[in-house]
Amino acid sequence: MRKAGKVFQCRHWTSLSYVSPNLNELQVMAQASGLFYSLSQFDSNYGDESVINEASFLARSLVEHIGTAIVTMGRLGILVVREGEADEPMLKPCRSIPHTNSKISVRYYPVPFDIAEQKIVNVSGAGDCLAAGMLESMLHGHTEKECVASGFLSASWALQSSSAVPDNALVSDIPKNVEFTVIHS
């Protein structure tokens, strides 16, 4: 997990366009960047709303200096923190570094009910598969909502597979919309 902070040891970390940390990696990144330091690790004693709010604060602090943060939060879902709206393409051609006079939005996407109710076989690789599904969708020019839907589906395949990367990924099965809550805009 400490390797999540290594990129922040060089002066070029503000040239990052995308990061996709889990909750603990997000704390390491925020601390290593010098932007914010949290004394405690996220743990199961935190209420869901507290976890989402702290993750939102930390990710927003980072995104003021980099492009986009996609924070995986396990059973809680993900946060997407970036400039832009949910119905706009995730992949932008270029951006100014650092953000100036920009509107950074934080959107919370809970795990869809049909995925949350599935039997979990293995959690290894779910976050990486979520990121891979989102990236594949981003490269096709899809909107944020479509990218998140693709990521959730990819993660669900990983959760139902005995291996970290499932063999049965079918792009045609990807839904086009998911529900979200705007936390900050």
Residue pairs with C-beta under 8 A, 6 or more apart in sequence:
1 24
1 25
1 28
2 28
4 21
4 25
4 26
4 28
4 29
4 32
5 28
5 29
5 31
5 32
5 33
6 32
7 13
7 16
8 29
8 32
8 33
8 34
9 32
13 33
13 65
13 66
14 65
14 66
14 97
14 98
15 66
15 97
16 66
16 67
17 66
17 67
17 68
17 95
18 66
18 67
18 68
18 69
18 70
19 29
19 62
19 66
19 68
19 69
19 70
20 69
20 70
20 71
20 72
20 127
20 130
20 131
20 134
21 28
21 29
21 69
21 71
21 72
22 71
22 72
22 73
22 74
22 127
23 42
23 51
23 55
23 71
23 72
23 73
23 74
24 41
24 42
26 55
26 58
26 59
26 62
26 69
26 71
27 38
27 41
27 42
27 58
29 58
29 62
30 36
30 37
30 38
30 58
30 61
30 62
31 37
31 38
33 61
33 62
33 65
35 61
35 62
35 65
36 57
36 58
36 61
38 54
38 58
42 51
42 54
42 55
46 54
48 76
51 73
51 76
52 73
52 76
52 79
52 108
52 183
53 183
55 71
55 73
55 79
56 79
56 81
56 106
56 108
56 183
56 184
59 69
59 71
59 79
59 81
59 106
60 81
60 104
60 106
60 184
62 69
62 81
63 69
63 81
63 82
63 99
63 104
64 98
64 99
64 104
65 97
65 98
65 99
66 97
67 82
67 83
67 92
67 95
68 80
68 81
68 82
68 90
69 79
69 80
69 81
69 82
70 78
70 79
70 80
70 81
70 131
70 134
70 151
71 78
71 79
71 81
72 78
72 127
72 130
72 131
73 79
75 111
75 116
76 110
76 111
77 108
77 109
77 110
77 111
78 108
78 109
78 130
78 148
78 151
79 106
79 107
79 108
79 109
79 183
80 86
80 106
80 107
80 109
80 144
80 148
80 180
81 104
81 105
81 106
81 107
82 90
82 104
82 105
82 144
83 92
83 95
83 99
83 102
83 103
83 104
83 105
84 90
84 92
84 105
84 144
85 105
85 144
86 107
86 143
86 144
86 145
86 180
87 143
87 144
87 145
88 143
88 144
89 138
89 141
89 142
89 143
89 144
90 134
90 137
90 138
90 142
90 143
90 144
90 147
91 138
91 139
91 141
96 102
103 185
104 184
105 182
105 184
105 185
106 182
106 183
106 184
106 185
107 144
107 180
107 181
107 182
107 183
108 180
108 181
108 182
108 183
109 148
109 152
109 178
109 179
109 180
110 179
110 181
111 152
112 152
112 178
112 179
115 152
115 153
115 155
115 156
115 159
118 156
118 159
118 160
119 160
120 159
120 160
121 159
121 160
121 161
121 162
122 158
122 159
122 161
122 162
122 163
122 164
123 159
124 158
124 164
125 158
125 161
125 163
125 164
125 165
126 155
126 158
126 159
127 155
128 158
128 164
128 165
129 151
129 154
129 155
129 157
129 158
129 164
129 165
129 166
130 151
130 152
130 154
130 155
130 158
131 151
132 154
133 147
133 150
133 151
133 152
133 153
133 154
133 155
133 169
133 174
134 147
134 148
134 150
134 151
134 154
136 150
136 154
136 171
137 146
137 147
137 149
137 150
137 151
137 174
138 147
142 150
145 176
145 177
145 178
145 180
146 174
146 176
146 177
148 178
148 180
149 174
149 175
149 176
149 177
149 178
150 174
152 178
153 173
153 174
153 175
154 169
157 166
157 168
157 169
158 164
158 165
158 166
160 166
161 167
161 168
